[in-house]
Amino acid sequence: MADQPRAAVRALRHAARLDYDMIRPRPVFTLPALSVTVEEEIEALRLVAGSKAVELICEQPDPFVQYFVSSWPKAFDTHWALSLGFTADESFEEIIRIYIDDELDGRFDTGLSARNASDRVRMVAEAQSHTQHRNEILAHTPPWSAQTWPIAAAMIQYPATLPDGSSVQDQSAEGWSSTLADIQCAGFTELDPTDSWLRIADLLPSRRLEFLSVCADHGLTIPAISTSRRSVIDPDKQKADASLTYIHKVIDTAAEIGAREIALGFAAELSARQKNALWFWTAPGHRDPDDPQIWKKAVLRIRELADHAQSVGVALSLEMYEDTYLGSADSAVRFVRDVDHPACGINADIGNLVRLHRPMEHWRDMMTKLAPYLRYWHVKNYLRTEDEMTGMVVTAPAPMEQGVISYRAAIGMALEHGYASPFLVEHYGGDGLSVAARNRDYIRRILPK
């Protein structure tokens, strides 16, 4: 792109609504392409090559391939390339015909479709044997190495309102860059915008591109997006409906920017007492009602969101949080089973529970129940002291390797059940970013090499 004519550069600047000085250091854009389903590909092949060619296809999922293909982005913004005159193929049928012309000299060997039934049986058997072998490998091989596993920085230590009273939403690119420089200096290569800091889904498209450019300048990618205190069953119906609409928008935004997963839950806004407490979890807050109809409403709304997420290649992870329908391991498992959707799992943020000053199920017992259902995982740890004589419970935030939860064991349990999602490292109090970076390094030490 650096050698493109000036007219192309001007077109690129105009299409992206960005300043040329900001574009120039990263002159990269995505080419337009064609999006089709496997079924549409098969029907195109039937149209070009006939039914006998289609009969040669055997459906045999390969988990080894699924692991890395599922991490690919499912949607792209290609208007920069389109504005410069690049085009995509019009149909998959056209792609097949181009292949025949370019690679087969325009001749399609119809004899290939004459393979007999025994040949097809042999092919299926070989595919099954291959998949079985892959499954044996995958039982011990995660999708990433310890050094490449996505471990994102949370932005919970950064407020959404700036000292001058303005919002991070309206901040300049230079302002965003100043904050993200902290994340880069802490050694992170992944970032979760975390909408308690920045609502990336509410940014105008041009501003979203601007934010992504700033992230790229700092070497940061976004593997997932977390929402905060946006319950789709909030007692205030208007807030609940607004949250549902907003999360649908987050799903589309995640697909647009290539984020694989979204964290959401049923935590409501902090109560007045929680806002005034040193640690907000020590004061009483919202409780989801023991009401079968509200439970059913929650299930239906999450299933609606999961349908949308699956349609654009994104998955949902439901955050465990006290006094909500995800407030215990048993309740969380029951809820996700009721949702019963492949694009919906559990965010086993058991740190939210062990920090409570009340009796709590042992973390190991919780993980035994949760491990088969895990998706995008928020991790943090707490010291916890229980006095049996007085019943007093005291907790305080701690680095992951020092708290009451053994994450070496907890992560091992998750991996045994095929955990294959990013982590989000969090810490409340003190220099939360530095402790989060320490937590990241700890996770890398205990992940399989």
KASUL-V67487 format. One record per helix or strand of 3 or more residues. SS is the DSSP state (alpha for helix, beta for strand). FROM is the first residue (numbers start at 1). TO is the last residue. If there is no record, write none. Layout:
<<SS;FROM;TO> <SS;FROM;TO>>
This chain:
<<alpha;6;16> <alpha;20;24> <alpha;38;49> <alpha;51;55> <alpha;63;69> <alpha;79;83> <alpha;92;103> <alpha;110;114> <alpha;117;138> <beta;151;153> <alpha;168;170> <alpha;173;185> <alpha;200;202> <alpha;205;217> <beta;224;226> <alpha;237;257> <beta;261;264> <alpha;272;276> <alpha;280;282> <alpha;292;311> <beta;315;319> <alpha;329;339> <beta;344;347> <alpha;351;354> <alpha;363;373> <beta;377;379> <beta;381;386> <beta;393;398> <alpha;407;416> <beta;423;425> <alpha;432;446>>
